[in-house]
Amino acid sequence: MDGQLAAKAISVAEYLSDPAWERLEYVDGELRERNVGGKSHARVQANLSHVLVEYVRAHPPGYVAAELRVRLAGPSGVEFRLPDLAVVLADTSPEDEYLDRAPDLAVEIRSPGDSIAELLRKMGRYFAHGARLGWIVLPEERSVLVATPDGAVRAVTAGETLDGGAVLPDLRIPVEEIFG
């Protein structure tokens, strides 16, 4: 599946007003389904969420959100994405229905049907709108691709430690803990 519904251009107002579409992404005026993972995806999301929430509580302000709608707006138009996890260190409009920028850390967990190339393109969109760090979690490989706005990507694998870099200083996660 390419993740796109039947092509029917809709407006941002239509997208935001229909609760049936709140778990769909909005790109180029069209709705896009997200590939939903199974149990391993859910476990990884819960494990990482737990570690990240503990970190943010110890290093306020900020929050962690699962599948938070983020609005990415620029000269090419508006899109709404839903990263699997988002770490937001400063939110000037906490009561809004969506984040009006990219999160500081965007986490995407590869589901069956997701290509690494597509996930890297999505990270590029987050970086173009202010994200400072991206993690692409690969459950089948039990590894994490760490991406940065300068285009660098490195793999962190079993036996290694994932860190939060300059964005989340002092954050250290043994890779095995993510998949446990």
C-alpha positions in Angstrom: 0.0 0.0 0.0 1.3 3.5 -0.8 -0.5 5.0 2.2 -2.7 7.2 0.1 -6.5 7.1 0.1 -8.5 7.6 -3.1 -7.4 10.9 -4.5 -9.9 13.6 -3.5 -8.5 17.0 -2.7 -9.8 18.4 0.6 -9.2 21.6 2.4 -7.3 21.9 5.7 -10.5 23.0 7.4 -12.3 19.8 6.2 -9.4 17.7 7.4 -9.3 19.3 10.8 -13.1 19.2 11.3 -13.7 15.5 10.7 -12.9 13.3 13.7 -12.8 10.2 11.4 -9.6 11.6 9.9 -7.7 12.5 13.1 -5.4 9.4 12.7 -4.7 10.2 9.0 -1.9 12.4 7.7 -2.7 15.3 5.3 -0.2 15.9 2.5 -0.6 17.9 -0.7 -4.4 18.3 0.0 -4.9 14.6 0.3 -5.4 12.1 3.1 -2.7 9.5 3.7 -3.1 6.4 5.7 -0.3 5.5 8.0 1.0 1.9 8.1 0.0 0.6 11.5 2.4 -1.9 13.1 1.6 -4.9 15.2 2.6 -5.9 18.7 6.3 -5.3 18.2 5.6 -1.7 17.0 3.3 -1.1 20.0 5.8 -2.5 22.5 8.6 -0.3 21.1 6.4 2.8 21.2 5.5 2.1 24.8 9.0 1.3 25.9 10.4 4.5 24.3 7.5 6.6 25.5 8.2 5.4 29.1 11.9 6.3 28.9 11.3 9.7 27.2 8.6 10.7 29.7 10.9 9.9 32.6 13.6 12.0 31.0 11.3 15.0 30.3 10.0 14.8 33.9 13.5 15.0 35.2 14.5 17.8 32.7 11.4 20.1 32.4 9.8 21.8 30.6 8.5 19.7 27.8 6.3 16.7 27.1 6.2 13.5 25.1 3.2 12.7 22.9 2.2 9.6 20.8 0.9 10.3 17.4 0.6 14.1 18.0 -0.7 15.9 15.0 2.0 18.4 13.8 1.4 21.1 11.3 4.2 21.7 8.8 3.6 24.9 6.8 5.8 26.5 4.2 5.9 27.9 0.7 4.9 24.5 -0.8 1.7 24.3 1.3 0.5 22.8 4.6 0.8 19.2 5.7 -0.1 17.4 8.9 2.0 14.5 10.1 1.6 12.2 13.1 5.0 11.0 14.3 4.9 7.8 16.4 6.4 9.8 19.2 7.2 13.5 19.6 9.3 15.2 22.2 8.4 18.9 22.5 10.7 21.0 24.7 8.8 24.3 24.4 5.2 24.7 23.3 4.0 28.3 23.1 0.4 27.1 22.4 -0.2 24.1 24.6 -4.0 24.2 24.3 -4.1 24.0 20.5 -5.4 20.8 18.9 -2.1 20.3 17.1 1.6 21.4 17.3 2.2 24.2 14.9 5.8 23.1 14.1 7.8 20.0 14.1 8.7 18.4 17.4 12.3 18.8 18.8 12.7 15.0 18.5 10.5 13.1 16.0 10.4 9.3 16.3 9.1 7.1 13.6 8.8 3.3 14.1 9.0 1.4 10.9 5.8 -0.7 10.3 5.4 -3.4 7.6 5.0 -1.6 4.4 7.1 1.4 5.4 10.3 2.0 3.4 13.4 3.4 5.0 13.6 5.9 2.1 10.1 7.2 2.8 10.8 7.5 6.5 14.0 9.4 5.8 12.0 11.8 3.5 9.5 12.3 6.3 12.4 13.1 8.7 13.6 15.6 6.1 10.2 17.3 6.3 10.4 17.5 10.1 13.9 19.0 9.9 12.8 21.5 7.3 10.3 22.7 9.9 12.5 22.9 13.0 13.0 19.3 14.3 16.5 19.0 15.8 16.8 15.2 16.0 15.1 12.2 14.4 15.0 8.5 15.3 13.8 5.9 12.9 13.3 2.7 14.9 13.7 -0.6 13.0 12.1 -3.3 15.0 13.0 -6.2 12.7 16.7 -5.2 12.7 16.6 -4.2 16.4 18.3 -1.0 15.6 17.7 2.8 15.4 18.7 5.2 12.7 19.7 8.5 14.2 19.1 11.4 11.8 20.1 15.0 12.2 19.2 18.2 10.2 22.5 18.3 8.4 21.6 15.0 6.6 23.8 12.7 8.7 22.4 9.3 9.5 24.0 6.7 11.7 22.8 3.3 13.0 22.8 2.4 16.6 22.4 -1.4 17.1 22.2 -4.0 19.8 25.0 -3.7 22.3 25.1 0.0 21.8 23.5 3.0 23.6 21.2 5.5 21.9 21.7 9.0 23.2 19.8 12.2 23.0 22.7 14.3 21.7 22.5 18.0 22.3 18.7 18.0 22.1 18.2 15.7 25.1 21.5 15.8 27.0 22.2 13.0 29.4 19.7 10.7 27.8 21.1 7.3 27.4 19.1 4.2 26.3 20.6 0.8 25.8 19.2 -0.4 22.5 18.1 -3.7 24.0 15.8 -1.7 26.4 13.8 -0.3 23.4 12.9 -3.8 22.1 12.5 -5.6 25.5 
